[in-house]
Amino acid sequence: MRPLIGIPPCLDDRGRWRTGRRYHYLDAAYAEALSAAGAVAVVVPPQLEPEAIAEKLDGLLLPGGDDFPPDRAYPADVAFDPVPAEQRDFDTRVLDAALHRGLPVLGICYGMQLIALHRGGGLHYDLPTDLPTASPHRLPEPDGRHPISLVAGSRLAEILGDRGPEVNSLHHQAVADPGRGVQVVGQSADGVIEAIEATGDAFAVGVQWHPEKMEVAHRDRLFGAFVAACRDRGTSPESGGGSSPRSV
């Protein structure tokens, strides 16, 4: 069975795509990566009752997105593109519902940061300001890469290998504190947190890079492990076994 995985899109409420209109948008690479791994992707835009949405899903993918608004003043030359409050509220509530139901969760870039904030953690809102000794983390696409190290024995190391890959890097915000029940499992050489995961058996993984844009072998290992966890969740006895209406 192909598990059903929800992806909340980004919200343009400021006329960036077209003046006077509101748009939901999402990089097609996310759905393509899920499809290649054997899942069905569904876009779940901000709406009422995210709990009811979570009941229909086998997993949740939180994609990259805009900036979290800083909690203090920053220099005038530091630019932020804040995520709309409406989107952040919905993303937080659907994440909470997914975790409550025990659904596997994969957070990418903004999605990883949202997991940390949801668990009471904190962010570096601008790496050049907050960690001036950090290396550049906005690297040119498509070939910009930097190495990371993974914690041996972590779920992510089992998926990608203990040595850790070289990854793309498109961010200026980063996790500073992973929050309650979440551990750091990957870092770059400059100490920036690159990967987190929940303690215990639940599949709740966050990565700061964009695996949907990585080489196929890397993409398929990570998305494949996520989809396998969603498939196992969708066919488990507590979710109704093979007759679960969430799998198609």
Helices and strands as residue ranges (DSSP letters): E 4-7, E 10-12, E 23-25, H 28-36, E 40-43, H 50-54, E 59-62, H 85-100, E 105-108, H 110-118, E 122-124, H 127-130, E 146-150, H 155-160, E 166-167, E 174-177, E 182-188, E 193-198, E 204-207, G 211-213, H 216-234, G 237-239, G 241-243
